[in-house]
Amino acid sequence: MFNNQSVLITGGTGSFGKLYAKTILERYNPKRIVIFSRDELKQFEMQQEFNHPCMRYFIGDVRDKDRLSQAMRGIDYVIHAAAMKQVPASEYNPMECIKTNIHGAENVIHAALDNNVEKVIALSTDKAANPINLYGATKLASDKLFVAANNMAGGHKTRFAAVRYGNVAGSRGSVVPFFKKMIEEGADHLPITHEDMTRFWISLQDGVDFVLKNFDRMKGGEIFVPKIPSVRIVDLAKSVAPDLEQKIVGIRPGEKLHEIMCPADDSHLTIEFDDHFVLSPTITFRSSDNDFTENKLGETGKPVEQGFEYNSGSNNHFLTISEILDFHEKADV
Ligand SMILES: NC(=O)c1ccc[n+]([C@@H]2O[C@H](COP(=O)([O-])OP(=O)(O)OC[C@H]3O[C@@H](n4cnc5c(N)ncnc54)[C@H](OP(=O)(O)O)[C@@H]3O)[C@@H](O)[C@H]2O)c1
């Protein structure tokens, strides 16, 4: 798919973008990989590590459509990973979150259409399903923009899809590195928001591989959701410190007890495949195939039962404490 092709990653210096670039370099012979992000220091540091001749570094903000359009010249595939993603920061600075996550998405779409990019995949999050915080709400708006963009393509070949997944084990600011830091600093207990809290759990490499695969699967208009395990927060704490006391501190504003990836209200749109779900569009596309039960790889799925919800609290796969330890060792967390 990516041999002799040009790929642009918005947010290419982030955790996802870096591993995505590394994985493409290891598995394919791309013509160009363009890293698009704002901070010159992060790009400088990435250049020390990723200096393959096909690598290009563009300083730019997804809020700036002209710059995005310039960076997308001759690009075949775009992965849109740039985002403002911290829930509290988004609540305190709502317009900043809207500008990056919604206006940024719109700019990516227009730049991709202007440059006749072949396929675009935007990263979404479980927080976009039935959102209760602004971060999730902006990601839902972004998902809607990318889905509807397939109707804007007109004579262009560009197709857009989104990938929605849950917590990335060990990502910046997430719970396991937070617990580990507390332990290093000699904490006498670990704070637990709620004893019943659960989360979907995915490794960064599995997230990258899922996105890669969906470039082959997509027709345009899908929201792809991987089938992944859930974890209980109390088990995560026990996995890093089996003997340390846990204290319940209460759910923080903007947090849910359980996360959802496919809401019950969307069950009439949800199609189940062997290892993933597809949320098919609420709208009809004028110029393309509207049947999402078969993908471009020929894999077939079945509509789920009315009312089905893919929820981290009722998932049929929970990791045990020893499985969490194995998972973290494999994922280098
Ligand atoms: N981590 C998770 O647990 C998780 C779970 C589900 C979904 N996701 C989604 O996955 C995507 C990638 O997440 P990540 O964990 O890789 O995030 P990350 O490590 O925080 O990286 C974010 C990247 O986006 C860039 N960026 C931020 N604002 C930008 C802007 N306005 N213009 C251009 N670039 C900008 C950042 O670089 P600069 O600051 O230098 O611009 C950085 O390269 C996000 O869309 C996120 O919503 C993440």
The ligand as an SDF file (V2000), in Angstrom:
LIG
                    3D

 48 52  0  0  0  0  0  0  0  0999 V2000
   -3.2930    8.6300   23.4370 N   0  0  0  0  0  0  0  0  0  0  0  0
   -4.4850    8.0540   23.5830 C   0  0  0  0  0  0  0  0  0  0  0  0
   -4.7660    7.3880   24.6040 O   0  0  0  0  0  0  0  0  0  0  0  0
   -5.5010    8.1730   22.4660 C   0  0  0  0  0  0  0  0  0  0  0  0
   -6.6520    7.3720   22.5080 C   0  0  0  0  0  0  0  0  0  0  0  0
   -7.5850    7.4700   21.4780 C   0  0  0  0  0  0  0  0  0  0  0  0
   -7.3710    8.3730   20.4430 C   0  0  0  0  0  0  0  0  0  0  0  0
   -6.2620    9.1650   20.4260 N   0  0  0  0  0  0  0  0  0  0  0  0
   -6.0960   10.1170   19.3080 C   0  0  0  0  0  0  0  0  0  0  0  0
   -4.8930    9.7890   18.6340 O   0  0  0  0  0  0  0  0  0  0  0  0
   -4.3150   10.9680   18.0710 C   0  0  0  0  0  0  0  0  0  0  0  0
   -2.8310   11.0290   18.3870 C   0  0  0  0  0  0  0  0  0  0  0  0
   -2.6510   11.0070   19.7840 O   0  0  0  0  0  0  0  0  0  0  0  0
   -1.1980   10.9700   20.4330 P   0  0  0  0  0  0  0  0  0  0  0  0
   -1.3460   10.1660   21.6820 O   0  0  0  0  0  0  0  0  0  0  0  0
   -0.1780   10.6090   19.4180 O   0  0  0  0  0  0  0  0  0  0  0  0
   -1.0500   12.5260   20.8420 O   0  0  0  0  0  0  0  0  0  0  0  0
    0.2650   13.3270   21.2200 P   0  0  0  0  0  0  0  0  0  0  0  0
    1.3800   12.4020   21.5860 O   0  0  0  0  0  0  0  0  0  0  0  0
   -0.1530   14.3720   22.1930 O   0  0  0  0  0  0  0  0  0  0  0  0
    0.6560   14.0410   19.8380 O   0  0  0  0  0  0  0  0  0  0  0  0
   -0.1140   15.0800   19.2870 C   0  0  0  0  0  0  0  0  0  0  0  0
    0.5820   15.5540   18.0270 C   0  0  0  0  0  0  0  0  0  0  0  0
   -0.2280   16.5590   17.4080 O   0  0  0  0  0  0  0  0  0  0  0  0
    0.5650   17.7280   17.1790 C   0  0  0  0  0  0  0  0  0  0  0  0
   -0.3280   18.8650   17.2290 N   0  0  0  0  0  0  0  0  0  0  0  0
   -1.0960   19.2800   18.2630 C   0  0  0  0  0  0  0  0  0  0  0  0
   -1.8010   20.3670   17.9100 N   0  0  0  0  0  0  0  0  0  0  0  0
   -1.4720   20.6450   16.6110 C   0  0  0  0  0  0  0  0  0  0  0  0
   -1.8670   21.6400   15.6900 C   0  0  0  0  0  0  0  0  0  0  0  0
   -2.7410   22.5820   16.0280 N   0  0  0  0  0  0  0  0  0  0  0  0
   -1.3300   21.6350   14.4440 N   0  0  0  0  0  0  0  0  0  0  0  0
   -0.4440   20.6690   14.0870 C   0  0  0  0  0  0  0  0  0  0  0  0
   -0.0350   19.6910   14.9240 N   0  0  0  0  0  0  0  0  0  0  0  0
   -0.5370   19.6930   16.1770 C   0  0  0  0  0  0  0  0  0  0  0  0
    1.6410   17.6860   18.2760 C   0  0  0  0  0  0  0  0  0  0  0  0
    2.8250   18.4030   17.9280 O   0  0  0  0  0  0  0  0  0  0  0  0
    3.0010   19.9700   18.2260 P   0  0  0  0  0  0  0  0  0  0  0  0
    2.5460   20.1760   19.6360 O   0  0  0  0  0  0  0  0  0  0  0  0
    4.4470   20.2080   18.0060 O   0  0  0  0  0  0  0  0  0  0  0  0
    2.1610   20.6780   17.2190 O   0  0  0  0  0  0  0  0  0  0  0  0
    1.9510   16.1920   18.2700 C   0  0  0  0  0  0  0  0  0  0  0  0
    2.7810   15.8790   17.1760 O   0  0  0  0  0  0  0  0  0  0  0  0
   -5.1390   12.1390   18.5840 C   0  0  0  0  0  0  0  0  0  0  0  0
   -6.0120   12.5420   17.5420 O   0  0  0  0  0  0  0  0  0  0  0  0
   -5.9350   11.5670   19.7430 C   0  0  0  0  0  0  0  0  0  0  0  0
   -7.1740   12.2190   19.8730 O   0  0  0  0  0  0  0  0  0  0  0  0
   -5.3100    9.0640   21.4080 C   0  0  0  0  0  0  0  0  0  0  0  0
  1  2  1  0
  2  3  2  0
  2  4  1  0
  4  5  1  0
  4 48  2  0
  5  6  2  0
  6  7  1  0
  7  8  2  0
  8  9  1  0
  8 48  1  0
  9 10  1  0
  9 46  1  0
 10 11  1  0
 11 12  1  0
 11 44  1  0
 12 13  1  0
 13 14  1  0
 14 15  2  0
 14 16  1  0
 14 17  1  0
 17 18  1  0
 18 19  2  0
 18 20  1  0
 18 21  1  0
 21 22  1  0
 22 23  1  0
 23 24  1  0
 23 42  1  0
 24 25  1  0
 25 26  1  0
 25 36  1  0
 26 27  1  0
 26 35  1  0
 27 28  2  0
 28 29  1  0
 29 30  1  0
 29 35  2  0
 30 31  1  0
 30 32  2  0
 32 33  1  0
 33 34  2  0
 34 35  1  0
 36 37  1  0
 36 42  1  0
 37 38  1  0
 38 39  2  0
 38 40  1  0
 38 41  1  0
 42 43  1  0
 44 45  1  0
 44 46  1  0
 46 47  1  0
M  CHG  2   8   1  16  -1
M  END
$$$$
